[in-house]
Amino acid sequence: MKKNLLGNTGLMVTEVGFGVLTVGNTQLNLPIPEGAALIRYALERGINFLDTAQYYQTYPYIREALKGTDFDPVIVSKCLYGGYKDMEEAIEEARREMDRDVVEVFLLHEVRSEKDWELRAGAWECLQDAKSKGIIKAVGISTHHVDVTRLAAGIPSIDVVFPLINFKGLGIRDGEGPGTREDMAKAIKDAADAGKGVFAMKVFGGGILLKDYRQAVEYVKNLPGISSLMIGFGHTDEVDRIIEMMEGTLSHDYVPDMSNKRIFIDQGDCEGCGACLRRCPNHAIYMNETGQANVNYDICLTCGYCAPVCPVRAIIML
């Protein structure tokens, strides 16, 4: 598979990466040997870029996938917390649990505003120190926000930006409200022009856009400044199809089989705002005892109308 330079980091990454979140216990919850085998399959097919995070709890999958092999992928991890000690512990956990001396890229996970960035100054200082020690090669942020991506373009110490972008603009935020795909695309280009390595998340809008497979991939792939598309896989045939897509051999009438897909609300992300309840045309979403949204699958239409109104992209299709 074709590789691209990730900004000024010196890291070469395949134009598609494997978002390992999907195999873990918050989504497909695959047994570790099964999830590791899927990661290994992607590596064997030429994908060299893996995305994980402390929150995902997927380090054991990656460790098992790499055990006894010569693969040396570029691995990204992330931490949600803001303190120096929090980040220091997160880095050491990643190195220990994946059995890696070096984690190539480490990010502040899901930065939501300039104030959020400022509040995580301690964690950012820790990342800078870890980079100077050589246990991390590049540092940066992940975000769903146009304003944060725009901010990152002007911060010299940020090497990498991992923004949300898709052709429908699902999940894009700007300040306290929704953002547009056009504004995010402009912020991405500005970040890349400033030397940041940029790779994209939510190309399929959390699975909601899979029925528009070719359009979804082509839109993000062709955006100026994008080095790689980070995609979650649940089966080997999904790896095969994206490789065919990137190599130009995928059938022009290909549409993924959606018959076994279902709406999934990530309880770790849901903030209980109720927007999805109000949008659901069949009243299939309800609030549980902890104030988070759940799906009644007996009446869910799998229409996906709920996903665009979720402000934190907690609703996906698995």
N, C-alpha and C positions, 0 to 999 in steps of 0.2 A: 504494500500500500504506500501511496505517496506520503512523504514527510515534509513538514513545513517548519521553518525556524520560528520558535515561540518568542517573538519580539527580540529584545536584546539580551535574552538569558543565555544564549548559546545552546539551548536545548532543542533537539529536533523531535517533533511529535507527529504522529500520523494524523491525517486529516479527519479521522474519526477516533474518538476515545471511548472507553468503556466506563460508564457511570455505575459504580459497584453498589450503590444504594439499593438497586432493584432486587438483588439476591438476598439481602439481609432481613432481619426479623421485623422491620417496620413495613415491609412490602411483601415479596414472595415468600420470605422465610424458608429458603431452601436449606436442606441439610448441608453442612459445610463441605463434605466431599462432592456433592452435586454442584454447588455454587462454584467451588474451586475448579471443578472440571470445565465449567462454562467459561470462566476467566481464562483458563489455560487454552481452551479451544480458540478464543479470540486472539490470544498471543500467538498461537500457532498459525493463525490466518494472517498475521502480520500487524495487528494492532499493538502499539507500544505505549499507549497512554491510558492510565487508570486514575479515576477520581474516587476518593473516599473522604471520610471525615470522622472525627472522634465520635460525633453524635450517631453516625450510622451503625457503629459496632460491627463493621465488616472487615476489620484487619485480619481475623483468622482465615477468612476466605482467600485473601491475597497471599498470606503466608503459605497456606497449603498449596495454592496454585503455583507458586514459585519454587516450592521445595523440590530439590533434586533436578532442577532445570538450569539452563544457561541463560534464560531470559533475564534481561535487565531493563524493565520498563521505566518510563518516566511516571512517577507516582505523585499525585497531588493529595494532600490532606488539608483539613480545615478545623478550626476551633471557634466555638460560639462565644467563649468567655473573654472578659476584657482585661484581667489582671496579668501582671508579669508572671507570677507563680502559676496561675492557671495555664498560661500558654507554655511555660517551661514543662509542666507536667504533661500537657497534651503532646508536645514534641517527643518527650521521652517515651510516652505510651505508644506512640506511633512507631518509633524506632524499635522498641522492644517487641511489640505484638506482631509486627510484620517482619521482624528479624532483619532490619535494614540499618546499616551504619548511617546512611544518608537518605533523607526524604527530599526528593528533588524540588518540590514546590510545596509551600505551606501558606495558607491563607487565613485571614480573618473571615469567619463564616457569616454570610448574609448581613453585610453592613447596610443599614436602612436609612441613614441620614448623615449629614455632616456632624451633627452632635454625637451620634452613635460612634462615628469614627474617632472623635475627640475623646469620648469616654473609654475607648479601648487603647489609649496611648501606652499603657503598661504592657499589654500584649504585643503591641507593635514594636516597642523597644526590645522585647524578648526575641521577636522574630529577627530583628536586625542583628542582635548579638549572636543568635544561632547561625545566621548566614555568615557572619564574620568568622565563626569557628569552623565553618565548612560542613556542618551537619544538615544544612539546608542550602540549596543552590539559588532559589528564587523565592520571593515573598510577594504577597499581594492580597487582594480581596475578592470575595464573591458577593454579588448583589443582584437584586431584582429592580434596582432603581436607576432611572436615567440620571438624576441629579448626582448620585454617588459615582456613577461611571464617568460623568463629566468632571467631577471633583478629582477622581483618580488620575485623569489625564494630566493634571497639573502638579502632581506630587512626585518629585523625582525619585523618592525611595521606593515607590511601588513599581515592581517589575512586571506583575501579572494581574490581569483583570478577568474575572469569570462572570459575565453578565447573562441575564435572561433575555432571549430574543426569539421570536417566531413570527411567521407571516400574518397571523391574526392579532398579534400584540397581546396574547393572553398572559396575564400575570405581570405585565410591565407596570411599574409604579414611577411616579415623579412627585417628590415631596409627599404630601399627605393624600394625594389623589392618584388616579390612573395616569399612566404614561402612554405614549404612542410608539409604534414600531419605528416610525420615521425619526423621532427624536432619539431613540435608543441607537439606531443605526448610525446617526451622526455622532453621538457620544462615543460609540465604539471606534469609528474611524479616527476621531480626534485622539483617543487613547493609543491606538496603533501608530498614528503619525508621531506621537510623542515617545515611541519606542517601547510601549507596553506590549507584552504578549497577551493576546486576547483569544480565549476559547469560549464557546457558547453553550449555554444550558437551555433546556426546555424547547428544543427544536420542534418537538411534536406536542408542545403544550401540555406535558404530562400525560401523553397518550391520546388526548382528545382530538388531535389533528392527524392521527394515523390514517384515516380514510383518505386524506389528501397527501399521501406519503411523498410522492415525487415533488409536489409543489413545496411542501414543508422543508425538505432537504435542500432543494435547489435555491430557495430564497436565502437561507442562512449561509449555505456554502458560498454563494456568490457575493455576499456582503463584503465590501472593502475592509480589510483589517482582521478578519477572522482566520486564525491558524488551524482551529480544529473544532469539530462538533462533538460534544460529550453526550453520549446516548446510553440509556439503560437497556440492557438486554436480559431476557428471561429464558431464551431458547437459542440453540445453535443456528436454527434456520434464520433467526433475526440477524445474527452476525453475518451470515452468508448474504442475505438480501442487501444489507447496507454496503457491503463490499462490492456487490454487483452494481449497486446504484452509483457508487463513487467511481467505479471503473468503466461505467457506461454500458454494461451488459445486461442490466435489469430490463425485463419486459416493460414496454411502455404502458401496458394496461394493468400493471401489477397493482393490486389492492390487498393489504394485509387482511387475514381472516380475523374478524372482530367478534365472532360468535361466542367466544369464551371470555371476552373482556368484560370487566365490570367496574363501576365507579368505586373508588377507594378514597377515604378521607383520612389523611395522616394525622393521628391524634397528637403527635408531637408538635405539629405546626398549627393545628386548628386553634383559633382564638375565640371561638364561640360568638362571633358577631351576628350570626343568624341570616346573613345575606343569601346563603344557599337555600335555606328553608323558604324564604320569600320567593325565590326564583323557580324552585322545583315545580313543574306543571302537574305532577301527579302526587304531590305531598308525600314523597317517599323519604324525605330527610327529617330527622327528629333530633332533639337535644337529649343527650344521656344525663345521668345523674351528676356528672362532673361539669356539665355545661358545655360539652363539645358536640359537634354534629356527627351523626351516624346515619347509615343508609338502611332502609328497609328493603332488602333485595326481592321480597315477594311482590312488590309493586313498582320497583325502580324500572324505568323505561330505557336506561342506558343512553339517554339522549345527549348527555353532556352539557345541558343548559346551565347547570349549577357551577361548572368550573370557571367560566369567565368572570363571575362576580366575586369569587373568593379573593380577598385582598392579599393573602399570603401564599397563594398557590398550594394550599393543603389538599386540593381535590385533583386526583389524577385518575387515569384509567389503566387497570392492570389486566 
